[in-house]
Amino acid sequence: MATSRWTTAAVKVQPVALRRRGLVLERAILESALEQLSTVGWNALTMEGVAAGARTGKAAVYRRWPSKEDLVADALRAGLPVLDEAPDRGCVREDLYQLCRQMRGAMYSKPGCALRSVLYECDSEVAERFHTMIVQLVIEPSNRLFREVVLRGIDRGDVRPDATSDLVFDVIPGLMMYRSKVCGSEWPDEEIAEMVDRIMVPLLRPTGG
């Protein structure tokens, strides 16, 4: 009887639910927004869905972010991977290959998928709100790293000195985004190697090299 009585009492005891507040709750909401974006996309994302994913009420979301655009902007700022170091493997071909692999990792991370859903689905008016953020967090950092790799190659003599046009630095990001969106490519290593070997190395090679 004693065993049964204690077993029954144990079943009735419920853990005390801890109510999340402050930064803990905000982090959960931002994570939920990224999850929603990367799975259902921009058009299907709702504040109610984000609240449900964060296990909170939608009022808690609206108190912090009055609109979906505000919430998504903060979620992307908080979650996008930081590309802050260019590979240095001793030759421009290997540096570009490794940098492209880093870019692929960022593109297919949860925040990267979320960003692509915004880029692909937003109308022009909404996309304008994200333009400055995308330039600051994505375009400028990637261009800086590509420029660093190319300038290092110029110093070594394996890149032609005039290969510093902005168009040159747009080739890899533009091609990766295009093939990801239009062709559904997930950029396996062999495709990255082919892009570097067949497009970038000939484009950058010194005359007569």
BAKEFI-154327 format. One record per residue (C-alpha): residue in one letter; residue number from 0; x, y, z. Coordinates in steps of 0.25 Angstrom, whole numbers, always signed. Layout:
<recs>
{rec A, NUM, {X, Y, Z}}
...
</recs>
This chain:
<recs>
{rec M, 0, {+0, +0, +0}}
{rec A, 1, {+11, +10, +3}}
{rec T, 2, {+18, +7, -10}}
{rec S, 3, {+5, +10, -17}}
{rec R, 4, {+2, +23, -9}}
{rec W, 5, {+15, +29, -12}}
{rec T, 6, {+14, +25, -27}}
{rec T, 7, {+1, +32, -27}}
{rec A, 8, {+6, +45, -20}}
{rec A, 9, {+18, +45, -30}}
{rec V, 10, {+9, +45, -42}}
{rec K, 11, {+1, +57, -37}}
{rec V, 12, {+13, +66, -35}}
{rec Q, 13, {+15, +75, -47}}
{rec P, 14, {+28, +83, -50}}
{rec V, 15, {+26, +98, -48}}
{rec A, 16, {+27, +105, -61}}
{rec L, 17, {+37, +116, -62}}
{rec R, 18, {+32, +128, -69}}
{rec R, 19, {+42, +134, -79}}
{rec R, 20, {+45, +148, -79}}
{rec G, 21, {+54, +159, -85}}
{rec L, 22, {+66, +154, -93}}
{rec V, 23, {+62, +139, -92}}
{rec L, 24, {+48, +141, -98}}
{rec E, 25, {+53, +151, -108}}
{rec R, 26, {+64, +141, -113}}
{rec A, 27, {+53, +130, -114}}
{rec I, 28, {+44, +139, -122}}
{rec L, 29, {+55, +143, -132}}
{rec E, 30, {+59, +128, -133}}
{rec S, 31, {+45, +125, -136}}
{rec A, 32, {+44, +135, -147}}
{rec L, 33, {+56, +130, -154}}
{rec E, 34, {+50, +116, -153}}
{rec Q, 35, {+37, +120, -159}}
{rec L, 36, {+44, +128, -170}}
{rec S, 37, {+53, +116, -174}}
{rec T, 38, {+42, +106, -174}}
{rec V, 39, {+29, +113, -178}}
{rec G, 40, {+35, +126, -185}}
{rec W, 41, {+32, +141, -184}}
{rec N, 42, {+18, +141, -190}}
{rec A, 43, {+13, +130, -180}}
{rec L, 44, {+20, +135, -168}}
{rec T, 45, {+11, +141, -157}}
{rec M, 46, {+13, +147, -144}}
{rec E, 47, {+3, +137, -138}}
{rec G, 48, {+12, +126, -144}}
{rec V, 49, {+24, +132, -138}}
{rec A, 50, {+18, +133, -125}}
{rec A, 51, {+14, +118, -125}}
{rec G, 52, {+28, +114, -129}}
{rec A, 53, {+33, +122, -117}}
{rec R, 54, {+23, +117, -108}}
{rec T, 55, {+18, +130, -104}}
{rec G, 56, {+6, +139, -107}}
{rec K, 57, {+5, +148, -119}}
{rec A, 58, {+4, +160, -110}}
{rec A, 59, {+18, +157, -105}}
{rec V, 60, {+22, +158, -120}}
{rec Y, 61, {+15, +171, -123}}
{rec R, 62, {+20, +178, -111}}
{rec R, 63, {+34, +177, -116}}
{rec W, 64, {+32, +177, -131}}
{rec P, 65, {+20, +185, -137}}
{rec S, 66, {+21, +178, -150}}
{rec K, 67, {+26, +166, -157}}
{rec E, 68, {+36, +174, -164}}
{rec D, 69, {+42, +179, -151}}
{rec L, 70, {+43, +165, -145}}
{rec V, 71, {+49, +159, -158}}
{rec A, 72, {+60, +170, -159}}
{rec D, 73, {+64, +168, -144}}
{rec A, 74, {+64, +153, -146}}
{rec L, 75, {+73, +154, -158}}
{rec R, 76, {+82, +164, -151}}
{rec A, 77, {+84, +155, -139}}
{rec G, 78, {+85, +142, -147}}
{rec L, 79, {+93, +143, -160}}
{rec P, 80, {+106, +137, -159}}
{rec V, 81, {+118, +146, -159}}
{rec L, 82, {+128, +144, -170}}
{rec D, 83, {+140, +152, -165}}
{rec E, 84, {+153, +145, -169}}
{rec A, 85, {+158, +141, -183}}
{rec P, 86, {+165, +128, -185}}
{rec D, 87, {+180, +129, -187}}
{rec R, 88, {+184, +115, -194}}
{rec G, 89, {+196, +121, -202}}
{rec C, 90, {+189, +122, -216}}
{rec V, 91, {+176, +129, -221}}
{rec R, 92, {+170, +117, -226}}
{rec E, 93, {+170, +110, -212}}
{rec D, 94, {+166, +123, -205}}
{rec L, 95, {+154, +125, -214}}
{rec Y, 96, {+150, +110, -213}}
{rec Q, 97, {+150, +111, -198}}
{rec L, 98, {+143, +125, -197}}
{rec C, 99, {+132, +119, -206}}
{rec R, 100, {+130, +108, -197}}
{rec Q, 101, {+129, +117, -185}}
{rec M, 102, {+118, +125, -193}}
{rec R, 103, {+111, +112, -196}}
{rec G, 104, {+110, +109, -181}}
{rec A, 105, {+105, +123, -178}}
{rec M, 106, {+94, +122, -190}}
{rec Y, 107, {+89, +109, -185}}
{rec S, 108, {+89, +112, -170}}
{rec K, 109, {+75, +115, -164}}
{rec P, 110, {+78, +130, -164}}
{rec G, 111, {+83, +129, -179}}
{rec C, 112, {+70, +121, -183}}
{rec A, 113, {+62, +131, -176}}
{rec L, 114, {+69, +143, -183}}
{rec R, 115, {+67, +136, -197}}
{rec S, 116, {+52, +135, -194}}
{rec V, 117, {+52, +150, -192}}
{rec L, 118, {+60, +153, -204}}
{rec Y, 119, {+51, +143, -213}}
{rec E, 120, {+37, +146, -208}}
{rec C, 121, {+37, +161, -203}}
{rec D, 122, {+30, +171, -213}}
{rec S, 123, {+39, +183, -216}}
{rec E, 124, {+33, +192, -205}}
{rec V, 125, {+36, +182, -194}}
{rec A, 126, {+50, +178, -200}}
{rec E, 127, {+54, +193, -199}}
{rec R, 128, {+53, +192, -184}}
{rec F, 129, {+63, +181, -184}}
{rec H, 130, {+73, +187, -195}}
{rec T, 131, {+82, +195, -185}}
{rec M, 132, {+83, +183, -176}}
{rec I, 133, {+86, +173, -187}}
{rec V, 134, {+97, +182, -192}}
{rec Q, 135, {+103, +184, -178}}
{rec L, 136, {+102, +169, -174}}
{rec V, 137, {+104, +161, -186}}
{rec I, 138, {+109, +169, -199}}
{rec E, 139, {+119, +178, -193}}
{rec P, 140, {+126, +167, -184}}
{rec S, 141, {+126, +157, -196}}
{rec N, 142, {+132, +167, -205}}
{rec R, 143, {+142, +171, -195}}
{rec L, 144, {+147, +157, -194}}
{rec F, 145, {+147, +154, -209}}
{rec R, 146, {+155, +167, -210}}
{rec E, 147, {+165, +163, -199}}
{rec V, 148, {+167, +149, -207}}
{rec V, 149, {+169, +156, -220}}
{rec L, 150, {+179, +167, -215}}
{rec R, 151, {+187, +156, -208}}
{rec G, 152, {+187, +149, -221}}
{rec I, 153, {+192, +161, -228}}
{rec D, 154, {+203, +163, -218}}
{rec R, 155, {+207, +148, -221}}
{rec G, 156, {+207, +150, -236}}
{rec D, 157, {+196, +140, -239}}
{rec V, 158, {+185, +150, -241}}
{rec R, 159, {+185, +161, -252}}
{rec P, 160, {+187, +175, -246}}
{rec D, 161, {+174, +181, -252}}
{rec A, 162, {+165, +170, -247}}
{rec T, 163, {+159, +179, -236}}
{rec S, 164, {+146, +183, -243}}
{rec D, 165, {+133, +182, -235}}
{rec L, 166, {+128, +173, -246}}
{rec V, 167, {+139, +163, -243}}
{rec F, 168, {+134, +162, -228}}
{rec D, 169, {+120, +161, -232}}
{rec V, 170, {+122, +148, -241}}
{rec I, 171, {+123, +138, -230}}
{rec P, 172, {+111, +143, -221}}
{rec G, 173, {+103, +146, -233}}
{rec L, 174, {+105, +132, -239}}
{rec M, 175, {+103, +125, -226}}
{rec M, 176, {+90, +132, -223}}
{rec Y, 177, {+85, +130, -237}}
{rec R, 178, {+87, +115, -238}}
{rec S, 179, {+82, +114, -224}}
{rec K, 180, {+69, +121, -227}}
{rec V, 181, {+67, +117, -242}}
{rec C, 182, {+73, +103, -243}}
{rec G, 183, {+72, +98, -229}}
{rec S, 184, {+87, +96, -227}}
{rec E, 185, {+92, +93, -213}}
{rec W, 186, {+106, +96, -218}}
{rec P, 187, {+113, +82, -214}}
{rec D, 188, {+128, +83, -214}}
{rec E, 189, {+130, +79, -228}}
{rec E, 190, {+121, +90, -234}}
{rec I, 191, {+129, +100, -225}}
{rec A, 192, {+142, +95, -231}}
{rec E, 193, {+137, +95, -245}}
{rec M, 194, {+132, +110, -243}}
{rec V, 195, {+146, +114, -238}}
{rec D, 196, {+154, +106, -248}}
{rec R, 197, {+146, +109, -261}}
{rec I, 198, {+141, +123, -258}}
{rec M, 199, {+149, +131, -247}}
{rec V, 200, {+163, +126, -249}}
{rec P, 201, {+163, +129, -264}}
{rec L, 202, {+156, +142, -261}}
{rec L, 203, {+167, +146, -251}}
{rec R, 204, {+179, +140, -258}}
{rec P, 205, {+190, +149, -262}}
{rec T, 206, {+192, +151, -277}}
{rec G, 207, {+201, +140, -282}}
{rec G, 208, {+199, +133, -269}}
</recs>
